[in-house]
Amino acid sequence: MKARVHITLKPGVHDPQSKAIASALKGLGFGGFDDVRQGKYIEIDLADSDRASAERIVKEMCAKFLANPVIENYRVDIDAT
């Protein structure tokens, strides 16, 4: 079973890296966007075969270590393949 974790900064949290990305994109001639937000993507191969149990465990990983719940949101997707 594979868990895919998407971690992003909460709205309103200062994000200088995203500002640098937006500036670089504009400098390269790319336009047509209002804002850029960046984040982290983590894949975890799980031995657990129970989807509900796997999701609970990965959410616990996020809350305790992978994400900072004060400034970050996270989303967990579990894939049984």
mmCIF file of the N, C-alpha and C atoms, coordinates in Angstrom:
data_MODEL
# 
_entry.id   MODEL 
# 
loop_
_atom_site.group_PDB 
_atom_site.id 
_atom_site.type_symbol 
_atom_site.label_atom_id 
_atom_site.label_alt_id 
_atom_site.label_comp_id 
_atom_site.label_asym_id 
_atom_site.label_entity_id 
_atom_site.label_seq_id 
_atom_site.pdbx_PDB_ins_code 
_atom_site.Cartn_x 
_atom_site.Cartn_y 
_atom_site.Cartn_z 
_atom_site.occupancy 
_atom_site.B_iso_or_equiv 
_atom_site.pdbx_formal_charge 
_atom_site.auth_seq_id 
_atom_site.auth_comp_id 
_atom_site.auth_asym_id 
_atom_site.auth_atom_id 
_atom_site.pdbx_PDB_model_num 
ATOM 1   N N  . MET A 1 1  ? 0.846  -1.161 0.000   1.00 0.00 ? 1  MET A N  1 
ATOM 2   C CA . MET A 1 1  ? 0.000  0.000  0.000   1.00 0.00 ? 1  MET A CA 1 
ATOM 3   C C  . MET A 1 1  ? 0.900  1.236  0.000   1.00 0.00 ? 1  MET A C  1 
ATOM 4   N N  . LYS A 1 2  ? 0.521  2.232  -0.759  1.00 0.00 ? 2  LYS A N  1 
ATOM 5   C CA . LYS A 1 2  ? 1.337  3.439  -0.868  1.00 0.00 ? 2  LYS A CA 1 
ATOM 6   C C  . LYS A 1 2  ? 0.549  4.637  -0.354  1.00 0.00 ? 2  LYS A C  1 
ATOM 7   N N  . ALA A 1 3  ? 1.210  5.447  0.465   1.00 0.00 ? 3  ALA A N  1 
ATOM 8   C CA . ALA A 1 3  ? 0.624  6.698  0.944   1.00 0.00 ? 3  ALA A CA 1 
ATOM 9   C C  . ALA A 1 3  ? 1.318  7.848  0.235   1.00 0.00 ? 3  ALA A C  1 
ATOM 10  N N  . ARG A 1 4  ? 0.516  8.780  -0.224  1.00 0.00 ? 4  ARG A N  1 
ATOM 11  C CA . ARG A 1 4  ? 1.045  9.997  -0.832  1.00 0.00 ? 4  ARG A CA 1 
ATOM 12  C C  . ARG A 1 4  ? 0.621  11.162 0.051   1.00 0.00 ? 4  ARG A C  1 
ATOM 13  N N  . VAL A 1 5  ? 1.599  11.925 0.517   1.00 0.00 ? 5  VAL A N  1 
ATOM 14  C CA . VAL A 1 5  ? 1.330  13.023 1.440   1.00 0.00 ? 5  VAL A CA 1 
ATOM 15  C C  . VAL A 1 5  ? 1.695  14.333 0.753   1.00 0.00 ? 5  VAL A C  1 
ATOM 16  N N  . HIS A 1 6  ? 0.738  15.245 0.714   1.00 0.00 ? 6  HIS A N  1 
ATOM 17  C CA . HIS A 1 6  ? 0.939  16.579 0.148   1.00 0.00 ? 6  HIS A CA 1 
ATOM 18  C C  . HIS A 1 6  ? 0.889  17.575 1.306   1.00 0.00 ? 6  HIS A C  1 
ATOM 19  N N  . ILE A 1 7  ? 1.961  18.331 1.478   1.00 0.00 ? 7  ILE A N  1 
ATOM 20  C CA . ILE A 1 7  ? 2.052  19.283 2.583   1.00 0.00 ? 7  ILE A CA 1 
ATOM 21  C C  . ILE A 1 7  ? 2.224  20.680 2.000   1.00 0.00 ? 7  ILE A C  1 
ATOM 22  N N  . THR A 1 8  ? 1.370  21.598 2.425   1.00 0.00 ? 8  THR A N  1 
ATOM 23  C CA . THR A 1 8  ? 1.441  22.985 1.953   1.00 0.00 ? 8  THR A CA 1 
ATOM 24  C C  . THR A 1 8  ? 1.333  23.941 3.133   1.00 0.00 ? 8  THR A C  1 
ATOM 25  N N  . LEU A 1 9  ? 1.875  25.128 2.941   1.00 0.00 ? 9  LEU A N  1 
ATOM 26  C CA . LEU A 1 9  ? 1.736  26.141 3.971   1.00 0.00 ? 9  LEU A CA 1 
ATOM 27  C C  . LEU A 1 9  ? 0.291  26.617 4.029   1.00 0.00 ? 9  LEU A C  1 
ATOM 28  N N  . LYS A 1 10 ? -0.165 26.931 5.219   1.00 0.00 ? 10 LYS A N  1 
ATOM 29  C CA . LYS A 1 10 ? -1.522 27.453 5.380   1.00 0.00 ? 10 LYS A CA 1 
ATOM 30  C C  . LYS A 1 10 ? -1.603 28.837 4.737   1.00 0.00 ? 10 LYS A C  1 
ATOM 31  N N  . PRO A 1 11 ? -2.797 29.209 4.279   1.00 0.00 ? 11 PRO A N  1 
ATOM 32  C CA . PRO A 1 11 ? -2.965 30.550 3.708   1.00 0.00 ? 11 PRO A CA 1 
ATOM 33  C C  . PRO A 1 11 ? -2.539 31.615 4.728   1.00 0.00 ? 11 PRO A C  1 
ATOM 34  N N  . GLY A 1 12 ? -1.879 32.635 4.250   1.00 0.00 ? 12 GLY A N  1 
ATOM 35  C CA . GLY A 1 12 ? -1.439 33.729 5.114   1.00 0.00 ? 12 GLY A CA 1 
ATOM 36  C C  . GLY A 1 12 ? -0.061 33.544 5.720   1.00 0.00 ? 12 GLY A C  1 
ATOM 37  N N  . VAL A 1 13 ? 0.511  32.336 5.626   1.00 0.00 ? 13 VAL A N  1 
ATOM 38  C CA . VAL A 1 13 ? 1.861  32.097 6.140   1.00 0.00 ? 13 VAL A CA 1 
ATOM 39  C C  . VAL A 1 13 ? 2.855  32.629 5.121   1.00 0.00 ? 13 VAL A C  1 
ATOM 40  N N  . HIS A 1 14 ? 3.802  33.450 5.596   1.00 0.00 ? 14 HIS A N  1 
ATOM 41  C CA . HIS A 1 14 ? 4.815  34.036 4.720   1.00 0.00 ? 14 HIS A CA 1 
ATOM 42  C C  . HIS A 1 14 ? 5.600  32.925 4.030   1.00 0.00 ? 14 HIS A C  1 
ATOM 43  N N  . ASP A 1 15 ? 5.724  33.025 2.707   1.00 0.00 ? 15 ASP A N  1 
ATOM 44  C CA . ASP A 1 15 ? 6.330  31.964 1.909   1.00 0.00 ? 15 ASP A CA 1 
ATOM 45  C C  . ASP A 1 15 ? 7.343  32.564 0.923   1.00 0.00 ? 15 ASP A C  1 
ATOM 46  N N  . PRO A 1 16 ? 8.548  32.907 1.392   1.00 0.00 ? 16 PRO A N  1 
ATOM 47  C CA . PRO A 1 16 ? 9.529  33.546 0.514   1.00 0.00 ? 16 PRO A CA 1 
ATOM 48  C C  . PRO A 1 16 ? 9.977  32.664 -0.651  1.00 0.00 ? 16 PRO A C  1 
ATOM 49  N N  . GLN A 1 17 ? 9.996  31.362 -0.478  1.00 0.00 ? 17 GLN A N  1 
ATOM 50  C CA . GLN A 1 17 ? 10.415 30.481 -1.569  1.00 0.00 ? 17 GLN A CA 1 
ATOM 51  C C  . GLN A 1 17 ? 9.430  30.569 -2.732  1.00 0.00 ? 17 GLN A C  1 
ATOM 52  N N  . SER A 1 18 ? 8.151  30.638 -2.428  1.00 0.00 ? 18 SER A N  1 
ATOM 53  C CA . SER A 1 18 ? 7.157  30.773 -3.496  1.00 0.00 ? 18 SER A CA 1 
ATOM 54  C C  . SER A 1 18 ? 7.287  32.107 -4.216  1.00 0.00 ? 18 SER A C  1 
ATOM 55  N N  . LYS A 1 19 ? 7.617  33.150 -3.476  1.00 0.00 ? 19 LYS A N  1 
ATOM 56  C CA . LYS A 1 19 ? 7.831  34.464 -4.098  1.00 0.00 ? 19 LYS A CA 1 
ATOM 57  C C  . LYS A 1 19 ? 9.016  34.406 -5.055  1.00 0.00 ? 19 LYS A C  1 
ATOM 58  N N  . ALA A 1 20 ? 10.078 33.703 -4.654  1.00 0.00 ? 20 ALA A N  1 
ATOM 59  C CA . ALA A 1 20 ? 11.254 33.556 -5.516  1.00 0.00 ? 20 ALA A CA 1 
ATOM 60  C C  . ALA A 1 20 ? 10.908 32.750 -6.771  1.00 0.00 ? 20 ALA A C  1 
ATOM 61  N N  . ILE A 1 21 ? 10.090 31.706 -6.612  1.00 0.00 ? 21 ILE A N  1 
ATOM 62  C CA . ILE A 1 21 ? 9.666  30.906 -7.765  1.00 0.00 ? 21 ILE A CA 1 
ATOM 63  C C  . ILE A 1 21 ? 8.855  31.766 -8.727  1.00 0.00 ? 21 ILE A C  1 
ATOM 64  N N  . ALA A 1 22 ? 7.901  32.540 -8.202  1.00 0.00 ? 22 ALA A N  1 
ATOM 65  C CA . ALA A 1 22 ? 7.067  33.405 -9.040  1.00 0.00 ? 22 ALA A CA 1 
ATOM 66  C C  . ALA A 1 22 ? 7.920  34.426 -9.782  1.00 0.00 ? 22 ALA A C  1 
ATOM 67  N N  . SER A 1 23 ? 8.883  34.999 -9.090  1.00 0.00 ? 23 SER A N  1 
ATOM 68  C CA . SER A 1 23 ? 9.763  35.981 -9.715  1.00 0.00 ? 23 SER A CA 1 
ATOM 69  C C  . SER A 1 23 ? 10.591 35.355 -10.832 1.00 0.00 ? 23 SER A C  1 
ATOM 70  N N  . ALA A 1 24 ? 11.111 34.158 -10.584 1.00 0.00 ? 24 ALA A N  1 
ATOM 71  C CA . ALA A 1 24 ? 11.910 33.471 -11.599 1.00 0.00 ? 24 ALA A CA 1 
ATOM 72  C C  . ALA A 1 24 ? 11.062 33.111 -12.813 1.00 0.00 ? 24 ALA A C  1 
ATOM 73  N N  . LEU A 1 25 ? 9.847  32.642 -12.589 1.00 0.00 ? 25 LEU A N  1 
ATOM 74  C CA . LEU A 1 25 ? 8.961  32.309 -13.702 1.00 0.00 ? 25 LEU A CA 1 
ATOM 75  C C  . LEU A 1 25 ? 8.668  33.535 -14.561 1.00 0.00 ? 25 LEU A C  1 
ATOM 76  N N  . LYS A 1 26 ? 8.388  34.646 -13.901 1.00 0.00 ? 26 LYS A N  1 
ATOM 77  C CA . LYS A 1 26 ? 8.126  35.885 -14.648 1.00 0.00 ? 26 LYS A CA 1 
ATOM 78  C C  . LYS A 1 26 ? 9.375  36.326 -15.407 1.00 0.00 ? 26 LYS A C  1 
ATOM 79  N N  . GLY A 1 27 ? 10.546 36.175 -14.773 1.00 0.00 ? 27 GLY A N  1 
ATOM 80  C CA . GLY A 1 27 ? 11.806 36.522 -15.422 1.00 0.00 ? 27 GLY A CA 1 
ATOM 81  C C  . GLY A 1 27 ? 12.092 35.666 -16.647 1.00 0.00 ? 27 GLY A C  1 
ATOM 82  N N  . LEU A 1 28 ? 11.561 34.465 -16.660 1.00 0.00 ? 28 LEU A N  1 
ATOM 83  C CA . LEU A 1 28 ? 11.736 33.569 -17.800 1.00 0.00 ? 28 LEU A CA 1 
ATOM 84  C C  . LEU A 1 28 ? 10.652 33.765 -18.865 1.00 0.00 ? 28 LEU A C  1 
ATOM 85  N N  . GLY A 1 29 ? 9.783  34.730 -18.616 1.00 0.00 ? 29 GLY A N  1 
ATOM 86  C CA . GLY A 1 29 ? 8.761  35.049 -19.602 1.00 0.00 ? 29 GLY A CA 1 
ATOM 87  C C  . GLY A 1 29 ? 7.437  34.339 -19.414 1.00 0.00 ? 29 GLY A C  1 
ATOM 88  N N  . PHE A 1 30 ? 7.290  33.615 -18.319 1.00 0.00 ? 30 PHE A N  1 
ATOM 89  C CA . PHE A 1 30 ? 6.016  32.946 -18.054 1.00 0.00 ? 30 PHE A CA 1 
ATOM 90  C C  . PHE A 1 30 ? 5.103  33.895 -17.301 1.00 0.00 ? 30 PHE A C  1 
ATOM 91  N N  . GLY A 1 31 ? 3.890  34.006 -17.753 1.00 0.00 ? 31 GLY A N  1 
ATOM 92  C CA . GLY A 1 31 ? 2.908  34.854 -17.090 1.00 0.00 ? 31 GLY A CA 1 
ATOM 93  C C  . GLY A 1 31 ? 1.598  34.113 -16.980 1.00 0.00 ? 31 GLY A C  1 
ATOM 94  N N  . GLY A 1 32 ? 0.548  34.876 -16.768 1.00 0.00 ? 32 GLY A N  1 
ATOM 95  C CA . GLY A 1 32 ? -0.773 34.270 -16.713 1.00 0.00 ? 32 GLY A CA 1 
ATOM 96  C C  . GLY A 1 32 ? -1.082 33.593 -15.394 1.00 0.00 ? 32 GLY A C  1 
ATOM 97  N N  . PHE A 1 33 ? -0.376 33.944 -14.345 1.00 0.00 ? 33 PHE A N  1 
ATOM 98  C CA . PHE A 1 33 ? -0.695 33.403 -13.025 1.00 0.00 ? 33 PHE A CA 1 
ATOM 99  C C  . PHE A 1 33 ? -0.684 34.545 -12.016 1.00 0.00 ? 33 PHE A C  1 
ATOM 100 N N  . ASP A 1 34 ? -1.483 34.374 -10.975 1.00 0.00 ? 34 ASP A N  1 
ATOM 101 C CA . ASP A 1 34 ? -1.581 35.405 -9.941  1.00 0.00 ? 34 ASP A CA 1 
ATOM 102 C C  . ASP A 1 34 ? -0.667 35.131 -8.754  1.00 0.00 ? 34 ASP A C  1 
ATOM 103 N N  . ASP A 1 35 ? -0.484 33.852 -8.429  1.00 0.00 ? 35 ASP A N  1 
ATOM 104 C CA . ASP A 1 35 ? 0.286  33.518 -7.238  1.00 0.00 ? 35 ASP A CA 1 
ATOM 105 C C  . ASP A 1 35 ? 0.887  32.125 -7.405  1.00 0.00 ? 35 ASP A C  1 
ATOM 106 N N  . VAL A 1 36 ? 1.908  31.850 -6.633  1.00 0.00 ? 36 VAL A N  1 
ATOM 107 C CA . VAL A 1 36 ? 2.548  30.535 -6.612  1.00 0.00 ? 36 VAL A CA 1 
ATOM 108 C C  . VAL A 1 36 ? 2.643  30.098 -5.157  1.00 0.00 ? 36 VAL A C  1 
ATOM 109 N N  . ARG A 1 37 ? 2.320  28.846 -4.894  1.00 0.00 ? 37 ARG A N  1 
ATOM 110 C CA . ARG A 1 37 ? 2.515  28.256 -3.574  1.00 0.00 ? 37 ARG A CA 1 
ATOM 111 C C  . ARG A 1 37 ? 3.278  26.956 -3.781  1.00 0.00 ? 37 ARG A C  1 
ATOM 112 N N  . GLN A 1 38 ? 4.257  26.700 -2.964  1.00 0.00 ? 38 GLN A N  1 
ATOM 113 C CA . GLN A 1 38 ? 5.034  25.478 -3.065  1.00 0.00 ? 38 GLN A CA 1 
ATOM 114 C C  . GLN A 1 38 ? 4.825  24.665 -1.805  1.00 0.00 ? 38 GLN A C  1 
ATOM 115 N N  . GLY A 1 39 ? 5.199  23.401 -1.875  1.00 0.00 ? 39 GLY A N  1 
ATOM 116 C CA . GLY A 1 39 ? 5.033  22.534 -0.719  1.00 0.00 ? 39 GLY A CA 1 
ATOM 117 C C  . GLY A 1 39 ? 5.942  21.330 -0.815  1.00 0.00 ? 39 GLY A C  1 
ATOM 118 N N  . LYS A 1 40 ? 5.573  20.296 -0.067  1.00 0.00 ? 40 LYS A N  1 
ATOM 119 C CA . LYS A 1 40 ? 6.359  19.067 -0.040  1.00 0.00 ? 40 LYS A CA 1 
ATOM 120 C C  . LYS A 1 40 ? 5.466  17.905 -0.469  1.00 0.00 ? 40 LYS A C  1 
ATOM 121 N N  . TYR A 1 41 ? 6.088  16.909 -1.086  1.00 0.00 ? 41 TYR A N  1 
ATOM 122 C CA . TYR A 1 41 ? 5.398  15.697 -1.492  1.00 0.00 ? 41 TYR A CA 1 
ATOM 123 C C  . TYR A 1 41 ? 6.204  14.514 -0.981  1.00 0.00 ? 41 TYR A C  1 
ATOM 124 N N  . ILE A 1 42 ? 5.547  13.623 -0.263  1.00 0.00 ? 42 ILE A N  1 
ATOM 125 C CA . ILE A 1 42 ? 6.236  12.475 0.330   1.00 0.00 ? 42 ILE A CA 1 
ATOM 126 C C  . ILE A 1 42 ? 5.460  11.205 -0.021  1.00 0.00 ? 42 ILE A C  1 
ATOM 127 N N  . GLU A 1 43 ? 6.172  10.170 -0.473  1.00 0.00 ? 43 GLU A N  1 
ATOM 128 C CA . GLU A 1 43 ? 5.563  8.855  -0.709  1.00 0.00 ? 43 GLU A CA 1 
ATOM 129 C C  . GLU A 1 43 ? 6.093  7.885  0.332   1.00 0.00 ? 43 GLU A C  1 
ATOM 130 N N  . ILE A 1 44 ? 5.174  7.106  0.892   1.00 0.00 ? 44 ILE A N  1 
ATOM 131 C CA . ILE A 1 44 ? 5.543  6.118  1.902   1.00 0.00 ? 44 ILE A CA 1 
ATOM 132 C C  . ILE A 1 44 ? 4.951  4.774  1.482   1.00 0.00 ? 44 ILE A C  1 
ATOM 133 N N  . ASP A 1 45 ? 5.803  3.748  1.338   1.00 0.00 ? 45 ASP A N  1 
ATOM 134 C CA . ASP A 1 45 ? 5.322  2.395  1.066   1.00 0.00 ? 45 ASP A CA 1 
ATOM 135 C C  . ASP A 1 45 ? 5.012  1.733  2.407   1.00 0.00 ? 45 ASP A C  1 
ATOM 136 N N  . LEU A 1 46 ? 3.759  1.323  2.562   1.00 0.00 ? 46 LEU A N  1 
ATOM 137 C CA . LEU A 1 46 ? 3.295  0.779  3.829   1.00 0.00 ? 46 LEU A CA 1 
ATOM 138 C C  . LEU A 1 46 ? 3.121  -0.729 3.747   1.00 0.00 ? 46 LEU A C  1 
ATOM 139 N N  . ALA A 1 47 ? 3.454  -1.420 4.831   1.00 0.00 ? 47 ALA A N  1 
ATOM 140 C CA . ALA A 1 47 ? 3.241  -2.860 4.911   1.00 0.00 ? 47 ALA A CA 1 
ATOM 141 C C  . ALA A 1 47 ? 1.789  -3.174 5.264   1.00 0.00 ? 47 ALA A C  1 
ATOM 142 N N  . ASP A 1 48 ? 1.102  -2.222 5.886   1.00 0.00 ? 48 ASP A N  1 
ATOM 143 C CA . ASP A 1 48 ? -0.286 -2.408 6.312   1.00 0.00 ? 48 ASP A CA 1 
ATOM 144 C C  . ASP A 1 48 ? -1.187 -2.623 5.102   1.00 0.00 ? 48 ASP A C  1 
ATOM 145 N N  . SER A 1 49 ? -2.093 -3.575 5.175   1.00 0.00 ? 49 SER A N  1 
ATOM 146 C CA . SER A 1 49 ? -2.998 -3.834 4.057   1.00 0.00 ? 49 SER A CA 1 
ATOM 147 C C  . SER A 1 49 ? -4.404 -3.300 4.314   1.00 0.00 ? 49 SER A C  1 
ATOM 148 N N  . ASP A 1 50 ? -4.651 -2.754 5.484   1.00 0.00 ? 50 ASP A N  1 
ATOM 149 C CA . ASP A 1 50 ? -5.947 -2.181 5.816   1.00 0.00 ? 50 ASP A CA 1 
ATOM 150 C C  . ASP A 1 50 ? -5.913 -0.675 5.551   1.00 0.00 ? 50 ASP A C  1 
ATOM 151 N N  . ARG A 1 51 ? -6.750 -0.223 4.608   1.00 0.00 ? 51 ARG A N  1 
ATOM 152 C CA . ARG A 1 51 ? -6.737 1.181  4.186   1.00 0.00 ? 51 ARG A CA 1 
ATOM 153 C C  . ARG A 1 51 ? -6.989 2.145  5.353   1.00 0.00 ? 51 ARG A C  1 
ATOM 154 N N  . ALA A 1 52 ? -7.984 1.860  6.164   1.00 0.00 ? 52 ALA A N  1 
ATOM 155 C CA . ALA A 1 52 ? -8.325 2.756  7.274   1.00 0.00 ? 52 ALA A CA 1 
ATOM 156 C C  . ALA A 1 52 ? -7.181 2.850  8.280   1.00 0.00 ? 52 ALA A C  1 
ATOM 157 N N  . SER A 1 53 ? -6.576 1.710  8.583   1.00 0.00 ? 53 SER A N  1 
ATOM 158 C CA . SER A 1 53 ? -5.443 1.688  9.511   1.00 0.00 ? 53 SER A CA 1 
ATOM 159 C C  . SER A 1 53 ? -4.248 2.449  8.930   1.00 0.00 ? 53 SER A C  1 
ATOM 160 N N  . ALA A 1 54 ? -3.977 2.226  7.643   1.00 0.00 ? 54 ALA A N  1 
ATOM 161 C CA . ALA A 1 54 ? -2.858 2.910  6.986   1.00 0.00 ? 54 ALA A CA 1 
ATOM 162 C C  . ALA A 1 54 ? -3.065 4.424  7.002   1.00 0.00 ? 54 ALA A C  1 
ATOM 163 N N  . GLU A 1 55 ? -4.282 4.859  6.687   1.00 0.00 ? 55 GLU A N  1 
ATOM 164 C CA . GLU A 1 55 ? -4.561 6.298  6.675   1.00 0.00 ? 55 GLU A CA 1 
ATOM 165 C C  . GLU A 1 55 ? -4.393 6.891  8.071   1.00 0.00 ? 55 GLU A C  1 
ATOM 166 N N  . ARG A 1 56 ? -4.871 6.192  9.084   1.00 0.00 ? 56 ARG A N  1 
ATOM 167 C CA . ARG A 1 56 ? -4.738 6.675  10.463  1.00 0.00 ? 56 ARG A CA 1 
ATOM 168 C C  . ARG A 1 56 ? -3.261 6.806  10.846  1.00 0.00 ? 56 ARG A C  1 
ATOM 169 N N  . ILE A 1 57 ? -2.466 5.811  10.504  1.00 0.00 ? 57 ILE A N  1 
ATOM 170 C CA . ILE A 1 57 ? -1.043 5.827  10.856  1.00 0.00 ? 57 ILE A CA 1 
ATOM 171 C C  . ILE A 1 57 ? -0.316 6.970  10.145  1.00 0.00 ? 57 ILE A C  1 
ATOM 172 N N  . VAL A 1 58 ? -0.581 7.155  8.855   1.00 0.00 ? 58 VAL A N  1 
ATOM 173 C CA . VAL A 1 58 ? 0.106  8.217  8.109   1.00 0.00 ? 58 VAL A CA 1 
ATOM 174 C C  . VAL A 1 58 ? -0.330 9.597  8.608   1.00 0.00 ? 58 VAL A C  1 
ATOM 175 N N  . LYS A 1 59 ? -1.585 9.764  8.942   1.00 0.00 ? 59 LYS A N  1 
ATOM 176 C CA . LYS A 1 59 ? -2.036 11.042 9.510   1.00 0.00 ? 59 LYS A CA 1 
ATOM 177 C C  . LYS A 1 59 ? -1.349 11.315 10.843  1.00 0.00 ? 59 LYS A C  1 
ATOM 178 N N  . GLU A 1 60 ? -1.132 10.267 11.622  1.00 0.00 ? 60 GLU A N  1 
ATOM 179 C CA . GLU A 1 60 ? -0.403 10.422 12.877  1.00 0.00 ? 60 GLU A CA 1 
ATOM 180 C C  . GLU A 1 60 ? 1.054  10.819 12.600  1.00 0.00 ? 60 GLU A C  1 
ATOM 181 N N  . MET A 1 61 ? 1.664  10.213 11.560  1.00 0.00 ? 61 MET A N  1 
ATOM 182 C CA . MET A 1 61 ? 3.029  10.587 11.166  1.00 0.00 ? 61 MET A CA 1 
ATOM 183 C C  . MET A 1 61 ? 3.089  12.074 10.816  1.00 0.00 ? 61 MET A C  1 
ATOM 184 N N  . CYS A 1 62 ? 2.084  12.529 10.084  1.00 0.00 ? 62 CYS A N  1 
ATOM 185 C CA . CYS A 1 62 ? 2.039  13.936 9.672   1.00 0.00 ? 62 CYS A CA 1 
ATOM 186 C C  . CYS A 1 62 ? 1.911  14.854 10.878  1.00 0.00 ? 62 CYS A C  1 
ATOM 187 N N  . ALA A 1 63 ? 1.001  14.518 11.770  1.00 0.00 ? 63 ALA A N  1 
ATOM 188 C CA . ALA A 1 63 ? 0.750  15.364 12.934  1.00 0.00 ? 63 ALA A CA 1 
ATOM 189 C C  . ALA A 1 63 ? 1.947  15.426 13.878  1.00 0.00 ? 63 ALA A C  1 
ATOM 190 N N  . LYS A 1 64 ? 2.709  14.335 13.963  1.00 0.00 ? 64 LYS A N  1 
ATOM 191 C CA . LYS A 1 64 ? 3.821  14.282 14.913  1.00 0.00 ? 64 LYS A CA 1 
ATOM 192 C C  . LYS A 1 64 ? 5.178  14.646 14.320  1.00 0.00 ? 64 LYS A C  1 
ATOM 193 N N  . PHE A 1 65 ? 5.338  14.489 12.981  1.00 0.00 ? 65 PHE A N  1 
ATOM 194 C CA . PHE A 1 65 ? 6.684  14.666 12.443  1.00 0.00 ? 65 PHE A CA 1 
ATOM 195 C C  . PHE A 1 65 ? 6.743  15.289 11.054  1.00 0.00 ? 65 PHE A C  1 
ATOM 196 N N  . LEU A 1 66 ? 5.967  14.792 10.108  1.00 0.00 ? 66 LEU A N  1 
ATOM 197 C CA . LEU A 1 66 ? 6.132  15.205 8.711   1.00 0.00 ? 66 LEU A CA 1 
ATOM 198 C C  . LEU A 1 66 ? 5.689  16.634 8.439   1.00 0.00 ? 66 LEU A C  1 
ATOM 199 N N  . ALA A 1 67 ? 4.669  17.095 9.134   1.00 0.00 ? 67 ALA A N  1 
ATOM 200 C CA . ALA A 1 67 ? 4.151  18.443 8.906   1.00 0.00 ? 67 ALA A CA 1 
ATOM 201 C C  . ALA A 1 67 ? 4.147  19.214 10.223  1.00 0.00 ? 67 ALA A C  1 
ATOM 202 N N  . ASN A 1 68 ? 4.201  20.529 10.101  1.00 0.00 ? 68 ASN A N  1 
ATOM 203 C CA . ASN A 1 68 ? 4.057  21.399 11.265  1.00 0.00 ? 68 ASN A CA 1 
ATOM 204 C C  . ASN A 1 68 ? 2.617  21.895 11.258  1.00 0.00 ? 68 ASN A C  1 
ATOM 205 N N  . PRO A 1 69 ? 1.738  21.312 12.081  1.00 0.00 ? 69 PRO A N  1 
ATOM 206 C CA . PRO A 1 69 ? 0.317  21.645 12.008  1.00 0.00 ? 69 PRO A CA 1 
ATOM 207 C C  . PRO A 1 69 ? -0.005 23.096 12.359  1.00 0.00 ? 69 PRO A C  1 
ATOM 208 N N  . VAL A 1 70 ? 0.941  23.817 12.929  1.00 0.00 ? 70 VAL A N  1 
ATOM 209 C CA . VAL A 1 70 ? 0.717  25.230 13.230  1.00 0.00 ? 70 VAL A CA 1 
ATOM 210 C C  . VAL A 1 70 ? 0.702  26.056 11.944  1.00 0.00 ? 70 VAL A C  1 
ATOM 211 N N  . ILE A 1 71 ? 1.588  25.722 10.989  1.00 0.00 ? 71 ILE A N  1 
ATOM 212 C CA . ILE A 1 71 ? 1.704  26.539 9.773   1.00 0.00 ? 71 ILE A CA 1 
ATOM 213 C C  . ILE A 1 71 ? 1.440  25.767 8.487   1.00 0.00 ? 71 ILE A C  1 
ATOM 214 N N  . GLU A 1 72 ? 1.249  24.435 8.582   1.00 0.00 ? 72 GLU A N  1 
ATOM 215 C CA . GLU A 1 72 ? 1.086  23.635 7.368   1.00 0.00 ? 72 GLU A CA 1 
ATOM 216 C C  . GLU A 1 72 ? -0.203 22.819 7.399   1.00 0.00 ? 72 GLU A C  1 
ATOM 217 N N  . ASN A 1 73 ? -0.784 22.648 6.215   1.00 0.00 ? 73 ASN A N  1 
ATOM 218 C CA . ASN A 1 73 ? -1.886 21.711 5.997   1.00 0.00 ? 73 ASN A CA 1 
ATOM 219 C C  . ASN A 1 73 ? -1.304 20.481 5.319   1.00 0.00 ? 73 ASN A C  1 
ATOM 220 N N  . TYR A 1 74 ? -1.956 19.351 5.487   1.00 0.00 ? 74 TYR A N  1 
ATOM 221 C CA . TYR A 1 74 ? -1.523 18.154 4.772   1.00 0.00 ? 74 TYR A CA 1 
ATOM 222 C C  . TYR A 1 74 ? -2.740 17.369 4.295   1.00 0.00 ? 74 TYR A C  1 
ATOM 223 N N  . ARG A 1 75 ? -2.508 16.626 3.231   1.00 0.00 ? 75 ARG A N  1 
ATOM 224 C CA . ARG A 1 75 ? -3.533 15.745 2.672   1.00 0.00 ? 75 ARG A CA 1 
ATOM 225 C C  . ARG A 1 75 ? -2.879 14.381 2.436   1.00 0.00 ? 75 ARG A C  1 
ATOM 226 N N  . VAL A 1 76 ? -3.574 13.329 2.836   1.00 0.00 ? 76 VAL A N  1 
ATOM 227 C CA . VAL A 1 76 ? -3.064 11.963 2.700   1.00 0.00 ? 76 VAL A CA 1 
ATOM 228 C C  . VAL A 1 76 ? -3.943 11.221 1.691   1.00 0.00 ? 76 VAL A C  1 
ATOM 229 N N  . ASP A 1 77 ? -3.314 10.626 0.704   1.00 0.00 ? 77 ASP A N  1 
ATOM 230 C CA . ASP A 1 77 ? -4.001 9.764  -0.264  1.00 0.00 ? 77 ASP A CA 1 
ATOM 231 C C  . ASP A 1 77 ? -3.397 8.377  -0.136  1.00 0.00 ? 77 ASP A C  1 
ATOM 232 N N  . ILE A 1 78 ? -4.249 7.373  0.040   1.00 0.00 ? 78 ILE A N  1 
ATOM 233 C CA . ILE A 1 78 ? -3.807 5.986  0.166   1.00 0.00 ? 78 ILE A CA 1 
ATOM 234 C C  . ILE A 1 78 ? -4.169 5.247  -1.117  1.00 0.00 ? 78 ILE A C  1 
ATOM 235 N N  . ASP A 1 79 ? -3.178 4.564  -1.701  1.00 0.00 ? 79 ASP A N  1 
ATOM 236 C CA . ASP A 1 79 ? -3.376 3.798  -2.923  1.00 0.00 ? 79 ASP A CA 1 
ATOM 237 C C  . ASP A 1 79 ? -3.091 2.330  -2.608  1.00 0.00 ? 79 ASP A C  1 
ATOM 238 N N  . ALA A 1 80 ? -4.060 1.473  -2.845  1.00 0.00 ? 80 ALA A N  1 
ATOM 239 C CA . ALA A 1 80 ? -3.921 0.050  -2.491  1.00 0.00 ? 80 ALA A CA 1 
ATOM 240 C C  . ALA A 1 80 ? -3.005 -0.714 -3.433  1.00 0.00 ? 80 ALA A C  1 
ATOM 241 N N  . THR A 1 81 ? -2.586 -0.123 -4.541  1.00 0.00 ? 81 THR A N  1 
ATOM 242 C CA . THR A 1 81 ? -1.740 -0.855 -5.497  1.00 0.00 ? 81 THR A CA 1 
ATOM 243 C C  . THR A 1 81 ? -0.281 -0.727 -5.174  1.00 0.00 ? 81 THR A C  1 
# 
